[in-house]
Amino acid sequence: MFTGLIEEVGSLRRAERRGEAMVLTLGAKKVLEHVAIGDSIAVNGVCLTVTSYERDSFTVDVMPQTYRSSNLSTLGSGSPVNLERALAANGRFGGHIVQGHVDGTASIVSVEQDQNAVVFTLKADDPHLMRYVIGKGSIAIDGISLTVTHAENGHFGVSIIPHTLGETALSRKKAGSFVNVECDILGKYVEHLLGFGQKDGAGAKTFSAIDESFLSRHGFA
């Protein structure tokens, strides 16, 4: 699990492509402190497993599903990437719950200055994702924990303070760039649970039936 607080900006050193599978070698420093093979590191918000490492670089495998649903396939030699190690048990939870399981990508529609902040307006490449994007809710953009400023008509916005812009690869993004999007996990679980068991049929129970059974057993109905 991650928090969406980027630790450093690394760079792509080499990408070996085998169809829709890749092996990436990334340059880094801070995230390699006390690293071990098998550790998880989020690369542009994608949770990847360290398969080997050296003093200033590490290697990860990218499977076809990740290739298709993220912007990792668009990286070229030298491309900057946001890096974050998995949260330690004694760490500060400064962002929000980020799994590193990217839901899809979004394209940047515009980048506009708003006094001391920069407002990014984005359009989700899969309109289905907008059901999880809520004004004032949390979202991870290329692994960065951000707050949604508005969401309407298939577009949504995020406002970036100077510190975040300067400490992440988002400062290199412009209109037309693609970013990885991970929606808030809470909304996805709520949607799944509310819809589970709603179909009619043999052996299927609706939530209302389960609720009535629970209340009856505990003397409330």
Residue pairs with C-beta under 8 A, 6 or more apart in sequence:
1 86
1 87
1 97
1 98
1 99
1 100
2 42
2 47
2 84
2 85
2 86
2 87
2 95
2 98
2 99
2 100
2 143
3 84
3 87
3 91
3 92
3 93
3 94
3 95
3 96
3 97
3 98
3 145
4 45
4 84
4 95
4 96
4 98
4 138
4 140
4 143
4 144
4 145
4 146
5 84
5 94
5 95
5 145
6 82
6 83
6 84
6 143
6 144
6 167
6 168
7 30
7 31
7 83
7 84
7 85
8 28
8 29
8 30
8 31
8 83
9 80
9 81
9 82
9 83
9 167
9 168
9 169
10 26
10 27
10 28
10 31
10 43
10 80
10 81
10 83
11 26
11 27
11 78
11 79
11 80
11 81
12 24
12 25
12 26
12 27
12 75
12 76
12 77
12 78
12 79
12 81
13 25
13 26
13 27
13 57
13 77
14 24
14 25
14 77
15 22
15 23
15 24
15 25
15 75
15 76
15 77
16 22
16 23
16 24
19 64
20 64
20 67
20 68
20 73
21 61
21 62
21 63
21 64
21 67
22 61
22 62
22 67
22 72
22 73
23 51
23 59
23 60
23 61
23 62
24 43
24 48
24 59
24 60
24 61
24 62
24 72
24 75
25 57
25 58
25 59
26 43
26 57
26 58
26 59
26 60
26 81
26 83
27 56
27 57
28 56
28 57
28 58
28 83
29 56
30 83
31 41
31 58
31 83
31 84
31 85
32 53
32 55
32 56
32 57
32 58
35 41
35 50
35 53
35 58
36 50
37 50
37 51
37 52
37 53
38 49
38 50
39 49
39 50
39 85
39 86
40 47
40 48
40 49
40 50
40 85
40 86
40 100
41 47
41 48
41 50
41 58
41 60
41 83
41 84
41 85
41 86
42 48
42 82
42 83
42 84
42 85
42 86
42 98
42 100
42 143
43 60
43 72
43 81
43 82
43 83
43 143
44 70
44 71
44 72
44 81
44 82
44 142
44 143
44 169
44 179
44 180
45 70
45 82
45 98
45 100
45 102
45 140
45 141
45 142
45 143
45 144
45 180
45 182
46 62
46 66
46 70
46 72
46 100
46 102
46 143
46 180
47 86
47 99
47 100
47 101
48 60
48 61
48 62
48 66
48 100
49 60
49 61
50 58
50 59
50 60
51 59
51 60
51 61
52 58
52 59
53 59
62 72
62 73
66 72
66 102
67 73
69 102
69 103
69 104
69 105
70 102
70 105
70 180
71 105
71 142
71 178
71 179
71 180
74 178
75 81
80 169
80 172
81 169
82 142
82 143
82 144
82 168
82 169
82 170
84 143
87 93
94 145
95 138
95 145
96 138
96 140
96 145
96 184
97 184
97 185
97 186
98 140
98 143
98 145
98 182
99 182
99 185
100 143
100 182
101 182
102 180
102 181
102 182
103 126
103 129
103 132
103 181
103 182
103 183
104 124
104 125
104 126
104 129
104 180
104 181
105 124
105 125
105 178
105 179
105 180
105 181
106 122
106 123
106 124
106 125
106 129
106 141
106 156
106 178
106 179
106 181
107 122
107 123
107 125
107 176
107 177
107 178
107 179
108 120
108 121
108 122
108 173
108 174
108 175
108 176
108 177
108 178
108 179
109 121
109 122
109 123
109 155
109 175
110 119
110 120
110 121
110 175
111 118
111 119
111 120
111 121
111 173
111 174
111 175
112 118
112 119
112 121
113 119
114 159
116 161
116 162
117 159
117 160
117 161
117 162
118 159
118 160
118 165
119 149
119 157
119 158
119 159
119 160
120 141
120 157
120 158
120 159
120 160
120 170
120 173
121 155
121 156
121 157
122 141
122 155
122 156
122 157
122 158
122 179
122 181
123 154
123 155
124 130
124 133
124 154
124 156
124 181
125 178
127 154
129 181
129 183
130 151
130 154
130 156
131 187
131 191
132 183
132 184
132 187
132 188
132 191
133 139
133 148
133 151
133 156
133 183
134 148
134 151
134 184
134 187
135 148
135 149
135 150
135 151
136 147
136 148
136 149
137 147
137 148
137 184
137 187
138 145
138 146
138 147
138 148
138 184
139 146
139 147
139 148
139 156
139 158
139 181
139 182
139 183
139 184
140 146
140 180
140 181
140 182
141 158
141 170
141 179
141 180
141 181
142 168
142 169
142 170
142 173
142 179
142 180
143 180
143 182
144 164
144 168
144 170
146 158
146 160
146 164
147 158
147 159
148 156
148 157
148 158
149 156
149 157
149 158
149 159
150 156
150 157
151 157
160 170
164 170
165 171
170 179
173 179
194 207
197 204
197 205
197 206
197 207
197 210
198 206
198 207
212 221
215 221
